[in-house]
Amino acid sequence: MNDLSHEIGLMRREVRDARAIASNVDHKLTRLIEGTAGSRRDGSLIAGLAACQLLAKSEHNTAAAVAAQHWPTDTQLIARGERR
């Protein structure tokens, strides 16, 4: 009986470890797919678009040109500015 409880305890620890590994892999895969380097919330994109619109009016320029001038690495903001 003692060997059986030992084996059950060992299996429980192995299952717990496997669940932790699966959770970690899932988290890392999600970060990889979503791209953490350039990821941001939609609110920052909306704020950027609003800033581009305000600056475009004051500089008498287009929103895309303002985005390209002030945020040249933000391709998403530049692309959204071109649509307006």
N, CA, C and O atoms as CSV, one atom per row, in Angstrom:
chain,resi,resn,atom,element,x,y,z
A,1,MET,N,N,0.822,-1.206,0.000
A,1,MET,CA,C,0.000,0.000,0.000
A,1,MET,C,C,0.853,1.252,0.000
A,1,MET,O,O,0.497,2.258,-0.614
A,2,ASN,N,N,1.970,1.186,0.685
A,2,ASN,CA,C,2.855,2.333,0.753
A,2,ASN,C,C,3.435,2.667,-0.611
A,2,ASN,O,O,3.574,3.838,-0.965
A,3,ASP,N,N,3.776,1.627,-1.382
A,3,ASP,CA,C,4.310,1.848,-2.726
A,3,ASP,C,C,3.264,2.482,-3.630
A,3,ASP,O,O,3.583,3.334,-4.459
A,4,LEU,N,N,2.026,2.067,-3.468
A,4,LEU,CA,C,0.936,2.621,-4.278
A,4,LEU,C,C,0.724,4.107,-3.981
A,4,LEU,O,O,0.544,4.896,-4.909
A,5,SER,N,N,0.741,4.499,-2.717
A,5,SER,CA,C,0.561,5.916,-2.379
A,5,SER,C,C,1.760,6.740,-2.846
A,5,SER,O,O,1.622,7.900,-3.234
A,6,HIS,N,N,2.929,6.120,-2.800
A,6,HIS,CA,C,4.112,6.813,-3.316
A,6,HIS,C,C,3.990,7.053,-4.825
A,6,HIS,O,O,4.290,8.140,-5.319
A,7,GLU,N,N,3.549,6.026,-5.539
A,7,GLU,CA,C,3.377,6.153,-6.993
A,7,GLU,C,C,2.307,7.194,-7.339
A,7,GLU,O,O,2.471,7.962,-8.287
A,8,ILE,N,N,1.234,7.218,-6.585
A,8,ILE,CA,C,0.166,8.206,-6.824
A,8,ILE,C,C,0.693,9.613,-6.570
A,8,ILE,O,O,0.409,10.533,-7.337
A,9,GLY,N,N,1.461,9.785,-5.494
A,9,GLY,CA,C,2.058,11.090,-5.205
A,9,GLY,C,C,3.010,11.528,-6.303
A,9,GLY,O,O,3.029,12.699,-6.685
A,10,LEU,N,N,3.795,10.596,-6.808
A,10,LEU,CA,C,4.719,10.891,-7.893
A,10,LEU,C,C,3.965,11.299,-9.163
A,10,LEU,O,O,4.349,12.247,-9.848
A,11,MET,N,N,2.885,10.567,-9.466
A,11,MET,CA,C,2.081,10.912,-10.640
A,11,MET,C,C,1.439,12.287,-10.489
A,11,MET,O,O,1.369,13.038,-11.461
A,12,ARG,N,N,0.976,12.627,-9.308
A,12,ARG,CA,C,0.373,13.940,-9.077
A,12,ARG,C,C,1.388,15.057,-9.327
A,12,ARG,O,O,1.073,16.070,-9.950
A,13,ARG,N,N,2.610,14.852,-8.830
A,13,ARG,CA,C,3.641,15.872,-9.049
A,13,ARG,C,C,3.979,16.007,-10.528
A,13,ARG,O,O,4.175,17.115,-11.026
A,14,GLU,N,N,4.048,14.881,-11.227
A,14,GLU,CA,C,4.346,14.921,-12.653
A,14,GLU,C,C,3.235,15.619,-13.439
A,14,GLU,O,O,3.510,16.396,-14.353
A,15,VAL,N,N,1.983,15.342,-13.080
A,15,VAL,CA,C,0.855,16.009,-13.742
A,15,VAL,C,C,0.883,17.504,-13.453
A,15,VAL,O,O,0.637,18.310,-14.350
A,16,ARG,N,N,1.177,17.885,-12.217
A,16,ARG,CA,C,1.255,19.292,-11.855
A,16,ARG,C,C,2.374,19.981,-12.651
A,16,ARG,O,O,2.196,21.097,-13.139
A,17,ASP,N,N,3.522,19.311,-12.777
A,17,ASP,CA,C,4.623,19.871,-13.557
A,17,ASP,C,C,4.247,20.003,-15.031
A,17,ASP,O,O,4.571,21.002,-15.674
A,18,ALA,N,N,3.564,18.992,-15.560
A,18,ALA,CA,C,3.157,19.035,-16.965
A,18,ALA,C,C,2.157,20.169,-17.209
A,18,ALA,O,O,2.213,20.831,-18.245
A,19,ARG,N,N,1.248,20.393,-16.266
A,19,ARG,CA,C,0.288,21.496,-16.402
A,19,ARG,C,C,1.002,22.835,-16.365
A,19,ARG,O,O,0.652,23.744,-17.118
A,20,ALA,N,N,2.000,22.968,-15.496
A,20,ALA,CA,C,2.759,24.213,-15.420
A,20,ALA,C,C,3.531,24.464,-16.712
A,20,ALA,O,O,3.591,25.595,-17.195
A,21,ILE,N,N,4.113,23.418,-17.264
A,21,ILE,CA,C,4.848,23.558,-18.526
A,21,ILE,C,C,3.902,23.933,-19.656
A,21,ILE,O,O,4.220,24.801,-20.469
A,22,ALA,N,N,2.738,23.287,-19.714
A,22,ALA,CA,C,1.761,23.602,-20.753
A,22,ALA,C,C,1.279,25.046,-20.640
A,22,ALA,O,O,1.106,25.728,-21.650
A,23,SER,N,N,1.066,25.502,-19.426
A,23,SER,CA,C,0.634,26.880,-19.218
A,23,SER,C,C,1.718,27.852,-19.649
A,23,SER,O,O,1.426,28.871,-20.274
A,24,ASN,N,N,2.956,27.549,-19.324
A,24,ASN,CA,C,4.069,28.405,-19.699
A,24,ASN,C,C,4.242,28.455,-21.212
A,24,ASN,O,O,4.467,29.524,-21.779
A,25,VAL,N,N,4.137,27.308,-21.862
A,25,VAL,CA,C,4.254,27.260,-23.321
A,25,VAL,C,C,3.117,28.052,-23.971
A,25,VAL,O,O,3.333,28.779,-24.941
A,26,ASP,N,N,1.910,27.906,-23.430
A,26,ASP,CA,C,0.767,28.644,-23.962
A,26,ASP,C,C,0.984,30.145,-23.846
A,26,ASP,O,O,0.706,30.892,-24.784
A,27,HIS,N,N,1.477,30.585,-22.698
A,27,HIS,CA,C,1.728,32.018,-22.479
A,27,HIS,C,C,2.793,32.538,-23.443
A,27,HIS,O,O,2.620,33.598,-24.045
A,28,LYS,N,N,3.887,31.802,-23.590
A,28,LYS,CA,C,4.964,32.233,-24.490
A,28,LYS,C,C,4.516,32.211,-25.947
A,28,LYS,O,O,4.893,33.092,-26.720
A,29,LEU,N,N,3.723,31.224,-26.330
A,29,LEU,CA,C,3.229,31.152,-27.694
A,29,LEU,C,C,2.281,32.314,-27.993
A,29,LEU,O,O,2.318,32.886,-29.082
A,30,THR,N,N,1.437,32.656,-27.027
A,30,THR,CA,C,0.544,33.795,-27.195
A,30,THR,C,C,1.336,35.074,-27.358
A,30,THR,O,O,1.019,35.889,-28.225
A,31,ARG,N,N,2.369,35.269,-26.537
A,31,ARG,CA,C,3.220,36.460,-26.657
A,31,ARG,C,C,3.922,36.498,-27.997
A,31,ARG,O,O,4.063,37.566,-28.593
A,32,LEU,N,N,4.366,35.344,-28.482
A,32,LEU,CA,C,5.058,35.281,-29.766
A,32,LEU,C,C,4.120,35.622,-30.909
A,32,LEU,O,O,4.491,36.371,-31.812
A,33,ILE,N,N,2.912,35.083,-30.882
A,33,ILE,CA,C,1.949,35.325,-31.953
A,33,ILE,C,C,1.485,36.777,-31.952
A,33,ILE,O,O,1.382,37.399,-33.009
A,34,GLU,N,N,1.204,37.318,-30.764
A,34,GLU,CA,C,0.717,38.692,-30.681
A,34,GLU,C,C,1.828,39.704,-30.861
A,34,GLU,O,O,1.557,40.852,-31.213
A,35,GLY,N,N,3.058,39.318,-30.634
A,35,GLY,CA,C,4.173,40.234,-30.791
A,35,GLY,C,C,4.233,41.255,-29.671
A,35,GLY,O,O,3.529,42.265,-29.703
A,36,THR,N,N,5.059,40.997,-28.698
A,36,THR,CA,C,5.118,41.891,-27.546
A,36,THR,C,C,5.902,43.154,-27.825
A,36,THR,O,O,5.702,44.157,-27.141
A,37,ALA,N,N,6.783,43.138,-28.801
A,37,ALA,CA,C,7.612,44.323,-29.045
A,37,ALA,C,C,6.769,45.513,-29.473
A,37,ALA,O,O,6.989,46.628,-29.000
A,38,GLY,N,N,5.826,45.296,-30.344
A,38,GLY,CA,C,5.022,46.411,-30.820
A,38,GLY,C,C,3.587,46.353,-30.358
A,38,GLY,O,O,2.742,47.117,-30.825
A,39,SER,N,N,3.315,45.457,-29.449
A,39,SER,CA,C,1.933,45.344,-29.024
A,39,SER,C,C,1.544,46.502,-28.135
A,39,SER,O,O,2.353,47.013,-27.360
A,40,ARG,N,N,0.306,46.905,-28.257
A,40,ARG,CA,C,-0.215,47.972,-27.435
A,40,ARG,C,C,-1.719,47.883,-27.440
A,40,ARG,O,O,-2.309,47.146,-28.229
A,41,ARG,N,N,-2.325,48.624,-26.570
A,41,ARG,CA,C,-3.776,48.609,-26.507
A,41,ARG,C,C,-4.342,49.533,-27.567
A,41,ARG,O,O,-3.662,50.447,-28.034
A,42,ASP,N,N,-5.583,49.293,-27.943
A,42,ASP,CA,C,-6.223,50.114,-28.960
A,42,ASP,C,C,-6.338,51.572,-28.529
A,42,ASP,O,O,-6.372,52.463,-29.377
A,43,GLY,N,N,-6.398,51.824,-27.240
A,43,GLY,CA,C,-6.509,53.186,-26.741
A,43,GLY,C,C,-5.331,54.045,-27.145
A,43,GLY,O,O,-5.498,55.232,-27.426
A,44,SER,N,N,-4.137,53.463,-27.178
A,44,SER,CA,C,-2.974,54.250,-27.570
A,44,SER,C,C,-3.012,54.576,-29.060
A,44,SER,O,O,-2.543,55.637,-29.471
A,45,LEU,N,N,-3.560,53.687,-29.863
A,45,LEU,CA,C,-3.708,53.973,-31.281
A,45,LEU,C,C,-4.717,55.093,-31.495
A,45,LEU,O,O,-4.499,55.981,-32.319
A,46,ILE,N,N,-5.808,55.050,-30.762
A,46,ILE,CA,C,-6.829,56.096,-30.869
A,46,ILE,C,C,-6.260,57.426,-30.410
A,46,ILE,O,O,-6.506,58.456,-31.038
A,47,ALA,N,N,-5.501,57.415,-29.317
A,47,ALA,CA,C,-4.879,58.648,-28.829
A,47,ALA,C,C,-3.876,59.182,-29.851
A,47,ALA,O,O,-3.786,60.390,-30.070
A,48,GLY,N,N,-3.131,58.278,-30.470
A,48,GLY,CA,C,-2.174,58.696,-31.510
A,48,GLY,C,C,-2.872,59.299,-32.711
A,48,GLY,O,O,-2.415,60.298,-33.267
A,49,LEU,N,N,-3.983,58.693,-33.112
A,49,LEU,CA,C,-4.745,59.241,-34.236
A,49,LEU,C,C,-5.309,60.620,-33.905
A,49,LEU,O,O,-5.299,61.518,-34.747
A,50,ALA,N,N,-5.799,60.784,-32.678
A,50,ALA,CA,C,-6.326,62.086,-32.265
A,50,ALA,C,C,-5.208,63.126,-32.255
A,50,ALA,O,O,-5.408,64.259,-32.695
A,51,ALA,N,N,-4.044,62.749,-31.760
A,51,ALA,CA,C,-2.914,63.677,-31.751
A,51,ALA,C,C,-2.508,64.045,-33.168
A,51,ALA,O,O,-2.198,65.204,-33.447
A,52,CYS,N,N,-2.507,63.069,-34.062
A,52,CYS,CA,C,-2.158,63.351,-35.462
A,52,CYS,C,C,-3.164,64.308,-36.093
A,52,CYS,O,O,-2.784,65.215,-36.834
A,53,GLN,N,N,-4.432,64.108,-35.803
A,53,GLN,CA,C,-5.461,64.989,-36.360
A,53,GLN,C,C,-5.292,66.424,-35.851
A,53,GLN,O,O,-5.390,67.378,-36.623
A,54,LEU,N,N,-5.038,66.567,-34.554
A,54,LEU,CA,C,-4.854,67.902,-33.988
A,54,LEU,C,C,-3.609,68.585,-34.545
A,54,LEU,O,O,-3.642,69.762,-34.904
A,55,LEU,N,N,-2.507,67.831,-34.611
A,55,LEU,CA,C,-1.283,68.409,-35.162
A,55,LEU,C,C,-1.429,68.719,-36.648
A,55,LEU,O,O,-0.888,69.712,-37.136
A,56,ALA,N,N,-2.155,67.876,-37.361
A,56,ALA,CA,C,-2.355,68.104,-38.796
A,56,ALA,C,C,-3.123,69.393,-39.037
A,56,ALA,O,O,-2.824,70.131,-39.976
A,57,LYS,N,N,-4.111,69.667,-38.191
A,57,LYS,CA,C,-4.870,70.913,-38.354
A,57,LYS,C,C,-4.009,72.122,-38.037
A,57,LYS,O,O,-4.088,73.140,-38.724
A,58,SER,N,N,-3.187,72.016,-37.000
A,58,SER,CA,C,-2.367,73.172,-36.636
A,58,SER,C,C,-1.206,73.385,-37.606
A,58,SER,O,O,-0.765,74.519,-37.794
A,59,GLU,N,N,-0.711,72.323,-38.218
A,59,GLU,CA,C,0.407,72.426,-39.160
A,59,GLU,C,C,-0.065,72.505,-40.608
A,59,GLU,O,O,0.756,72.619,-41.518
A,60,HIS,N,N,-1.364,72.447,-40.831
A,60,HIS,CA,C,-1.946,72.464,-42.184
A,60,HIS,C,C,-1.317,71.366,-43.045
A,60,HIS,O,O,-0.779,71.614,-44.124
A,61,ASN,N,N,-1.409,70.168,-42.529
A,61,ASN,CA,C,-0.825,69.009,-43.184
A,61,ASN,C,C,-1.782,67.837,-43.026
A,61,ASN,O,O,-2.806,67.966,-42.354
A,62,THR,N,N,-1.470,66.699,-43.632
A,62,THR,CA,C,-2.309,65.517,-43.478
A,62,THR,C,C,-1.901,64.752,-42.217
A,62,THR,O,O,-0.780,64.890,-41.727
A,63,ALA,N,N,-2.822,63.951,-41.708
A,63,ALA,CA,C,-2.543,63.163,-40.512
A,63,ALA,C,C,-1.440,62.136,-40.770
A,63,ALA,O,O,-0.621,61.872,-39.890
A,64,ALA,N,N,-1.416,61.566,-41.957
A,64,ALA,CA,C,-0.384,60.585,-42.292
A,64,ALA,C,C,0.994,61.238,-42.333
A,64,ALA,O,O,1.973,60.642,-41.886
A,65,ALA,N,N,1.081,62.453,-42.863
A,65,ALA,CA,C,2.358,63.156,-42.912
A,65,ALA,C,C,2.846,63.508,-41.514
A,65,ALA,O,O,4.038,63.410,-41.221
A,66,VAL,N,N,1.928,63.912,-40.663
A,66,VAL,CA,C,2.285,64.228,-39.273
A,66,VAL,C,C,2.753,62.971,-38.560
A,66,VAL,O,O,3.748,63.006,-37.836
A,67,ALA,N,N,2.050,61.858,-38.752
A,67,ALA,CA,C,2.442,60.590,-38.122
A,67,ALA,C,C,3.815,60.154,-38.610
A,67,ALA,O,O,4.635,59.691,-37.818
A,68,ALA,N,N,4.073,60.296,-39.897
A,68,ALA,CA,C,5.368,59.909,-40.449
A,68,ALA,C,C,6.489,60.806,-39.923
A,68,ALA,O,O,7.616,60.351,-39.725
A,69,GLN,N,N,6.176,62.079,-39.699
A,69,GLN,CA,C,7.181,63.015,-39.218
A,69,GLN,C,C,7.494,62.798,-37.736
A,69,GLN,O,O,8.662,62.751,-37.352
A,70,HIS,N,N,6.476,62.666,-36.917
A,70,HIS,CA,C,6.674,62.580,-35.476
A,70,HIS,C,C,6.859,61.152,-34.961
A,70,HIS,O,O,7.558,60.952,-33.968
A,71,TRP,N,N,6.255,60.165,-35.604
A,71,TRP,CA,C,6.359,58.763,-35.196
A,71,TRP,C,C,6.722,57.908,-36.417
A,71,TRP,O,O,5.890,57.136,-36.894
A,72,PRO,N,N,7.946,58.038,-36.924
A,72,PRO,CA,C,8.304,57.343,-38.176
A,72,PRO,C,C,8.334,55.820,-38.065
A,72,PRO,O,O,8.216,55.140,-39.084
A,73,THR,N,N,8.487,55.270,-36.883
A,73,THR,CA,C,8.543,53.799,-36.742
A,73,THR,C,C,7.177,53.177,-36.510
A,73,THR,O,O,7.053,51.952,-36.515
A,74,ASP,N,N,6.156,53.985,-36.309
A,74,ASP,CA,C,4.816,53.468,-36.025
A,74,ASP,C,C,4.039,53.315,-37.335
A,74,ASP,O,O,3.286,54.202,-37.737
A,75,THR,N,N,4.238,52.186,-37.977
A,75,THR,CA,C,3.607,51.961,-39.285
A,75,THR,C,C,2.094,51.861,-39.186
A,75,THR,O,O,1.378,52.248,-40.110
A,76,GLN,N,N,1.609,51.343,-38.068
A,76,GLN,CA,C,0.158,51.203,-37.897
A,76,GLN,C,C,-0.500,52.582,-37.818
A,76,GLN,O,O,-1.557,52.799,-38.410
A,77,LEU,N,N,0.112,53.499,-37.101
A,77,LEU,CA,C,-0.427,54.850,-36.985
A,77,LEU,C,C,-0.371,55.577,-38.322
A,77,LEU,O,O,-1.312,56.285,-38.681
A,78,ILE,N,N,0.707,55.414,-39.054
A,78,ILE,CA,C,0.846,56.052,-40.370
A,78,ILE,C,C,-0.218,55.511,-41.325
A,78,ILE,O,O,-0.843,56.270,-42.066
A,79,ALA,N,N,-0.417,54.194,-41.300
A,79,ALA,CA,C,-1.411,53.590,-42.192
A,79,ALA,C,C,-2.824,54.057,-41.846
A,79,ALA,O,O,-3.629,54.312,-42.742
A,80,ARG,N,N,-3.125,54.170,-40.569
A,80,ARG,CA,C,-4.456,54.642,-40.167
A,80,ARG,C,C,-4.628,56.110,-40.505
A,80,ARG,O,O,-5.730,56.545,-40.839
A,81,GLY,N,N,-3.553,56.876,-40.423
A,81,GLY,CA,C,-3.632,58.291,-40.773
A,81,GLY,C,C,-3.896,58.505,-42.247
A,81,GLY,O,O,-4.519,59.497,-42.626
A,82,GLU,N,N,-3.435,57.593,-43.084
A,82,GLU,CA,C,-3.662,57.704,-44.530
A,82,GLU,C,C,-5.121,57.447,-44.892
A,82,GLU,O,O,-5.615,57.962,-45.895
A,83,ARG,N,N,-5.797,56.665,-44.091
A,83,ARG,CA,C,-7.206,56.324,-44.386
A,83,ARG,C,C,-8.122,57.504,-44.154
A,83,ARG,O,O,-9.202,57.571,-44.741
A,84,ARG,N,N,-7.725,58.415,-43.329
A,84,ARG,CA,C,-8.616,59.533,-42.960
A,84,ARG,C,C,-8.599,60.597,-43.988
A,84,ARG,O,O,-9.286,61.608,-43.842
